[in-house]
Amino acid sequence: MDAFDLFKTAPQETVKYFEAKERRPSFDWRDVAPEEHAFAFTVAKSIGYDILDDLQAAVGSAITNRTSFEEFQRGIIETLRDKGWWGKKLEIDPLTGEEKLVQLGSTRRLRTIYWANTATAHAAGEWERTERNKAFLPFLVYELSTAERKRLEHKGWVGIVAPVDDPIWNRLYPPNGWLCKCRVRQISRREAIRLGWTEDSGPIILEERPWLNKRTGETHMVPVGVDPGWDINPGKVRGRNVSQFLHDKIEAMPPVRQRVAIEDIVRSPILKAMVGGHMPKASLPVAQVPARLAEDTGATSSVVRLSSDSVGHVLNDHAERGLTVDDFRAAIAVLTAPAAIVREPGARSARLYGASGGAWWRVVVKSAADGGEWWLTSFLRKSEKEARRVIERAERKGHVVE
């Protein structure tokens, strides 16, 4: 079975998971902690080569358009060759300073990159769907791998039944190793009982073994039969990140996780629920203000929140236009890369102008709590001509934040 057949079940979730990833070059796959792969797109031996944008775009296209490995490879191989990322070369290991003969691009490496990213994106998307359906399908059962050569340890997990919320799925949610084709199926309580689960079923204990990461010197306990680095549930890691974000544990997050959590929230049904009026008296983190605006105002936070009250005001102001949740997402996207930021001296608010979703927008944010908070207060669709005229006038007055 082609790896791509896997995510015909949940394409939107898989695409959303992959697109939010930050690019992070690395020299060795062990240099990036397993959990961080849920937030970052990385390729070993990519340091010093301008190839991550190309590879991420190619993998993203494969996920979105359901293309095979052969098609993925045809579309990227020439670019990698042109940029010198192909074959074996002598490179300096940044950790040790040693010169090593390393494998850069190859058909085998491209297959690994394709498989690892499509498989984990599928797993994350399936987990999101599992969480959404657990009210009426509250259990998972581990099923037999579809691979021709099945690993003995993985065959031993076939038939394991546990609730969706059981901690075993933190570490035993497939794939559980390189090229693992195991799977789980979501089932009803009635079927779980038929398969042998009972209220008295105790916790499932996985036998573990120590694994030494020779790059970091750290020792990790890994379930026997699971390849090092694959003992995580990528969808659950990202879900925990969003949950942590929504519970105000924001400022302590590393910037990459913070950004990914915000993008997951904006893309998720949560924003749609707020725009639809189903979350009264609520607020959501929806963006980060550009660093230059935070610096210009002396703010201590960069997180921008959107309140249900502001949503109501925006919808009322645009009642005749029939704004959709996609309009909100387009306006929010301007905050990430505005064409210009206009702020009068001493003002707590700023106007950000930019193009997104096929239109130009003016988005207004306001700082509060002595710079400890940012709020999105309004947005308005503008013509490009009008927006550029405002920006030019502000530039002459010195009111554009550089």
C-alpha positions in Angstrom: 0.0 0.0 0.0 1.4 3.5 -0.9 2.1 5.5 2.2 -0.2 8.2 0.9 -3.3 5.9 1.0 -3.2 6.4 4.8 -4.5 9.9 5.0 -7.5 9.7 2.7 -9.4 9.6 6.0 -8.5 13.0 7.5 -6.8 15.2 4.9 -7.7 18.6 6.5 -6.2 17.6 9.8 -3.0 16.2 8.3 -2.4 19.3 6.2 -3.0 21.6 9.1 -0.6 19.7 11.3 2.2 19.8 8.7 1.8 23.4 7.5 2.2 24.9 10.9 5.7 23.4 11.4 8.7 25.7 11.8 11.8 24.8 9.7 14.8 23.8 11.7 18.1 22.7 10.1 20.1 19.9 11.9 23.2 17.8 11.4 21.9 14.6 13.0 18.4 13.3 13.6 19.3 12.8 17.3 20.0 16.6 17.6 16.2 17.3 17.7 14.2 15.9 20.6 11.4 13.6 19.6 8.7 15.9 20.9 10.1 18.8 18.9 9.4 17.0 15.7 5.7 17.8 16.3 6.6 21.5 16.0 9.5 21.6 13.6 10.3 20.3 10.1 13.9 19.2 10.1 16.2 17.2 7.8 19.5 15.7 9.0 22.6 17.1 7.3 20.7 20.2 6.2 22.9 22.7 8.0 24.6 25.0 5.6 22.2 24.2 2.7 19.3 26.2 1.5 17.0 23.2 1.0 14.5 23.2 3.9 12.0 25.5 2.3 12.1 23.4 -0.9 11.7 20.1 0.9 8.9 21.3 3.2 7.0 22.8 0.2 7.4 19.5 -1.7 6.3 17.3 1.3 3.4 19.7 2.0 2.3 19.5 -1.6 2.5 15.7 -1.5 0.3 15.7 1.6 -2.2 18.2 0.2 -2.4 16.7 -3.3 -2.0 13.0 -2.3 0.9 12.4 -4.5 3.1 9.3 -4.5 6.7 9.1 -3.5 7.8 8.8 -7.1 6.0 12.0 -8.0 7.4 13.8 -4.9 10.9 12.7 -5.8 10.6 13.8 -9.5 9.5 17.3 -8.3 12.4 17.9 -5.9 15.4 16.0 -7.0 16.7 18.5 -9.6 16.4 21.4 -7.1 18.5 19.5 -4.5 21.1 18.6 -7.0 21.3 22.2 -8.2 21.9 23.4 -4.6 24.6 20.8 -4.0 22.7 18.7 -1.5 23.2 15.3 -3.2 25.6 12.3 -2.8 28.3 12.0 -0.2 30.4 14.9 1.0 32.9 15.9 3.7 31.1 18.1 6.3 32.0 19.5 9.7 30.0 18.2 12.6 29.0 21.4 14.5 28.8 19.4 17.8 32.3 17.8 17.7 34.1 19.9 15.1 35.1 16.7 13.3 35.2 16.4 9.5 33.0 13.5 8.5 32.0 11.9 5.2 28.2 12.2 5.3 25.3 11.2 3.0 23.3 14.2 1.8 20.5 13.6 -0.7 19.8 10.2 -2.2 16.7 8.3 -3.3 16.8 6.3 0.0 17.0 9.5 2.1 14.2 11.1 0.1 12.0 8.1 0.7 12.7 8.3 4.5 11.9 12.1 4.5 8.7 11.4 2.6 7.6 8.5 4.7 8.4 10.0 8.1 6.6 13.3 7.4 3.5 11.8 5.7 3.1 9.1 8.3 3.4 11.4 11.3 1.1 14.0 9.7 -1.4 11.2 9.1 -1.1 10.0 12.7 -1.6 13.6 14.1 -4.6 14.1 11.9 -6.1 10.8 12.9 -5.6 11.6 16.6 -7.5 14.9 16.2 -10.3 13.0 14.6 -10.1 10.4 17.4 -10.5 13.1 20.0 -13.4 14.6 18.2 -15.3 11.2 18.0 -14.4 9.8 21.5 -17.8 10.6 23.0 -19.4 7.8 21.0 -16.3 5.8 20.1 -14.3 5.9 23.4 -11.8 3.1 22.8 -8.9 2.2 20.5 -7.8 -1.3 19.5 -4.3 -2.0 18.1 -4.4 -3.8 14.8 -2.0 -5.9 12.8 0.5 -4.2 10.6 -0.1 -4.2 6.8 3.7 -4.7 6.2 4.9 -7.9 4.5 7.5 -8.4 7.2 5.9 -7.8 10.6 8.0 -7.1 13.7 7.6 -9.6 16.5 7.2 -7.0 19.2 4.6 -5.1 17.2 2.6 -8.4 16.5 2.5 -8.8 20.3 0.5 -5.5 20.7 -2.2 -6.6 18.3 -5.5 -6.8 20.2 -4.6 -4.3 22.9 -7.8 -2.4 23.8 -7.8 0.7 25.9 -9.8 3.9 26.3 -8.8 6.9 24.1 -7.7 8.8 27.2 -5.5 5.9 28.4 -1.8 7.0 28.8 -0.7 4.0 26.8 -1.6 5.9 23.6 1.0 8.6 24.6 3.7 6.1 23.6 2.2 3.3 21.6 0.3 5.2 19.0 1.6 4.1 15.6 3.8 4.5 13.7 6.2 3.0 16.3 9.3 2.9 14.3 10.8 3.5 10.9 8.5 2.3 8.1 6.1 0.9 10.7 2.7 0.2 9.2 0.8 -0.7 12.4 -2.5 1.0 13.0 -5.3 1.5 15.5 -9.0 1.5 15.0 -11.5 3.5 17.1 -14.3 1.4 18.5 -17.4 1.6 20.7 -17.5 0.5 24.3 -19.7 -2.4 23.3 -17.0 -3.7 20.8 -14.3 -3.1 23.4 -16.1 -5.3 25.9 -16.6 -8.0 23.2 -12.8 -7.9 22.6 -12.1 -8.6 26.2 -11.9 -5.2 27.9 -13.6 -4.9 31.3 -14.0 -2.3 34.0 -11.4 -4.2 36.0 -8.8 -4.2 33.3 -5.7 -2.8 34.9 -3.2 -0.4 33.3 -1.2 -1.8 30.4 2.5 -1.8 31.4 5.0 -1.6 28.6 8.4 -3.1 29.1 11.1 -0.5 28.6 14.8 -0.3 27.8 17.3 2.5 28.2 18.5 4.2 25.1 21.6 6.5 25.1 21.5 9.4 22.8 25.2 9.7 22.0 24.7 13.2 20.6 23.3 14.7 23.8 24.6 12.2 26.4 21.1 11.8 27.7 19.5 8.4 28.4 15.8 7.8 27.7 13.6 4.9 28.5 12.0 3.6 25.4 9.3 0.8 25.1 10.8 -2.4 23.9 10.0 -2.8 20.2 9.6 1.0 19.6 12.4 2.7 17.7 14.1 5.5 19.6 12.4 8.8 18.7 9.1 7.1 17.8 7.6 6.7 21.3 5.4 9.8 21.1 1.9 10.5 19.8 2.5 13.6 17.5 -1.1 14.7 17.5 -1.4 14.4 21.3 1.8 16.4 21.8 0.4 19.2 19.6 -2.9 19.0 21.3 -1.3 19.3 24.7 0.6 22.3 23.4 -2.7 24.0 22.4 -4.4 23.1 25.7 -1.4 24.5 27.6 -1.7 27.7 25.6 -5.4 28.1 26.2 -4.9 27.7 29.9 -2.7 30.8 30.0 0.7 29.1 30.3 1.8 31.2 27.4 4.8 33.2 28.1 6.9 30.3 29.4 6.6 28.5 26.0 9.5 28.6 23.6 8.7 30.9 20.6 8.4 28.1 18.1 5.8 26.2 20.2 4.0 29.4 20.9 3.7 30.2 17.2 2.6 26.7 16.3 0.0 26.6 19.0 -1.5 29.9 17.8 -1.6 28.7 14.2 -3.3 25.5 15.3 -5.9 27.5 17.2 -6.6 29.9 14.4 -7.0 26.9 11.9 -9.1 24.9 14.3 -12.9 24.9 14.8 -12.4 26.9 18.0 -12.1 30.2 16.1 -15.1 29.2 13.9 -17.1 28.6 17.1 -16.2 32.0 18.4 -17.1 33.7 15.1 -20.4 31.8 15.2 -21.3 33.2 18.6 -20.9 29.9 20.5 -18.2 31.1 22.9 -19.6 34.2 24.8 -17.3 36.0 27.1 -14.2 34.1 25.8 -10.9 35.0 24.3 -8.4 33.2 22.1 -4.7 33.8 21.3 -4.7 34.4 17.6 -1.3 35.9 16.6 2.0 37.3 17.7 2.8 41.0 17.1 5.9 41.6 15.0 9.0 42.0 17.1 9.5 45.6 15.9 6.1 46.6 17.2 6.7 45.0 20.6 10.1 46.7 20.8 8.6 50.1 19.8 6.0 50.0 22.5 8.2 48.4 25.2 5.7 45.6 25.5 6.6 42.5 27.6 4.2 40.2 25.7 3.8 39.5 22.0 0.7 37.4 22.1 -2.4 39.0 20.5 -5.8 37.9 21.8 -9.2 38.1 20.2 -12.3 38.4 22.5 -15.8 37.4 21.7 -16.8 41.0 22.3 -14.4 42.2 19.6 -15.8 39.5 17.3 -19.3 40.9 17.9 -18.2 44.4 17.1 -16.4 43.4 13.9 -19.4 41.4 12.7 -21.7 44.4 13.4 -19.4 46.8 11.7 -19.4 44.5 8.6 -23.0 43.3 8.8 -23.7 44.2 5.2 -20.6 42.3 4.0 -21.4 38.9 5.7 -18.0 38.2 7.1 -16.9 34.6 7.3 -14.4 32.8 9.6 -12.0 32.8 6.6 -12.1 36.6 6.6 -11.1 36.6 10.2 -8.2 34.2 9.4 -7.1 36.4 6.5 -7.1 39.5 8.6 -5.2 37.7 11.4 -2.6 36.6 8.9 -1.7 40.2 8.3 -0.3 40.4 11.8 2.4 37.9 10.9 3.9 39.8 8.0 2.4 43.2 7.6 3.3 45.5 4.7 3.5 48.4 7.2 2.8 49.2 10.9 1.4 52.6 11.6 1.6 54.0 15.2 1.3 57.5 16.5 3.8 58.5 19.1 2.7 57.4 22.6 -0.4 55.6 21.3 -1.3 52.2 22.8 -2.8 51.0 19.6 -1.3 50.3 16.2 -2.7 49.8 12.7 -1.2 47.0 10.6 -1.7 47.0 6.8 -1.2 44.1 4.5 -2.5 41.7 1.9 -4.0 38.3 2.8 -6.6 36.0 1.3 -6.9 38.0 -1.9 -7.6 41.3 -0.2 -5.9 44.2 1.7 -6.7 44.7 5.3 -6.3 47.2 8.1 -6.0 45.4 11.4 -6.0 47.3 14.7 -4.3 46.0 17.8 -4.1 47.6 21.2 -1.8 47.0 24.2 -3.1 46.7 27.7 -1.9 45.9 31.2 1.2 48.0 30.9 2.3 46.1 27.8 1.6 42.7 29.2 -1.3 42.1 26.8 -2.3 42.7 23.2 -5.8 42.6 21.8 -7.1 42.6 18.3 -9.9 45.2 18.4 -11.0 45.6 14.7 -10.2 44.9 11.1 -11.4 46.4 7.9 -11.0 45.4 4.2 -9.3 48.1 2.2 -8.3 48.6 -1.4 -4.6 48.4 -2.1 -4.6 51.9 -3.4 -6.3 53.3 -0.3 -3.9 51.2 2.0 -0.8 52.4 0.2 -2.0 56.0 0.3 -2.4 55.8 4.1 1.0 54.2 4.5 2.7 56.9 2.4 1.0 59.6 4.5 2.1 57.9 7.7 5.7 57.6 6.4 5.9 61.3 5.8 4.8 62.0 9.4 7.3 59.4 10.7 4.5 57.2 12.1 5.6 54.0 10.4 7.3 51.5 12.8 10.6 50.4 11.1 
